[in-house]
Amino acid sequence: MLKSVEGVLEPAPAENARVLVTFFPTVTSINLVERGIDPAAAGELRGRLGAFVEGWDRPEMDVYDELSSGRC
């Protein structure tokens, strides 16, 4: 179950700026079978997503890792 907390951002970028923070559980692995993805479908998906690997591995894409980790 997700936990969310509502609050007010201070200093606020705009008057009455409210925020909602949601805490997500740490996921170390995903059970694909529970999501209806069998090994053959997983392999096909992995192959299709492989076309994006070169772009994801570019140094300038690191900013997105920083944003998602909260380091920015």
PLY file of the C-alpha trace (Angstrom):
ply
format ascii 1.0
element vertex 72
property float x
property float y
property float z
element edge 71
property int vertex1
property int vertex2
end_header
0.00 0.00 0.00
1.30 3.47 -0.92
1.62 6.22 1.67
1.09 9.86 0.62
1.54 13.03 2.64
0.14 16.42 1.65
1.82 19.66 2.65
2.74 23.21 1.76
5.99 24.00 -0.02
8.03 26.71 1.69
9.33 28.89 0.25
6.54 28.42 -2.26
7.17 29.11 -5.96
3.59 30.40 -6.12
1.00 31.49 -3.58
-0.71 28.55 -1.83
1.55 25.98 -3.51
0.64 22.57 -2.12
2.66 19.40 -2.57
1.86 15.72 -2.42
4.68 13.31 -1.58
4.12 9.61 -2.24
6.40 6.94 -0.81
6.90 3.90 -3.03
8.21 0.55 -1.77
11.68 -0.46 -2.91
11.40 -3.08 -5.64
14.38 -5.37 -6.12
12.76 -7.66 -8.69
9.52 -7.92 -10.59
7.63 -11.19 -10.98
6.72 -11.05 -14.66
4.51 -14.15 -14.48
2.28 -12.37 -11.94
1.88 -9.62 -14.54
0.94 -12.05 -17.28
4.33 -11.95 -19.06
5.74 -15.38 -19.85
9.46 -15.99 -20.60
8.91 -15.82 -24.39
7.08 -12.47 -24.14
9.78 -11.16 -21.78
12.46 -12.07 -24.30
10.56 -10.34 -27.11
10.07 -7.23 -24.98
13.76 -7.20 -24.01
14.68 -7.37 -27.69
12.34 -4.53 -28.63
13.61 -2.30 -25.81
17.20 -3.07 -26.78
16.93 -0.45 -29.51
16.86 2.23 -26.78
19.96 1.06 -24.88
22.40 3.24 -26.82
20.36 6.35 -26.01
19.89 5.41 -22.36
23.63 4.88 -21.92
24.61 8.33 -23.23
26.36 10.49 -20.58
23.88 13.35 -20.93
21.07 11.00 -19.90
22.53 10.77 -16.36
20.49 13.84 -15.41
17.36 11.67 -15.54
18.89 9.20 -13.08
19.65 12.12 -10.76
16.09 13.44 -11.04
14.51 10.09 -10.27
16.82 9.48 -7.32
16.17 12.89 -5.77
19.82 13.99 -6.02
18.87 17.11 -8.04
0 1
1 2
2 3
3 4
4 5
5 6
6 7
7 8
8 9
9 10
10 11
11 12
12 13
13 14
14 15
15 16
16 17
17 18
18 19
19 20
20 21
21 22
22 23
23 24
24 25
25 26
26 27
27 28
28 29
29 30
30 31
31 32
32 33
33 34
34 35
35 36
36 37
37 38
38 39
39 40
40 41
41 42
42 43
43 44
44 45
45 46
46 47
47 48
48 49
49 50
50 51
51 52
52 53
53 54
54 55
55 56
56 57
57 58
58 59
59 60
60 61
61 62
62 63
63 64
64 65
65 66
66 67
67 68
68 69
69 70
70 71
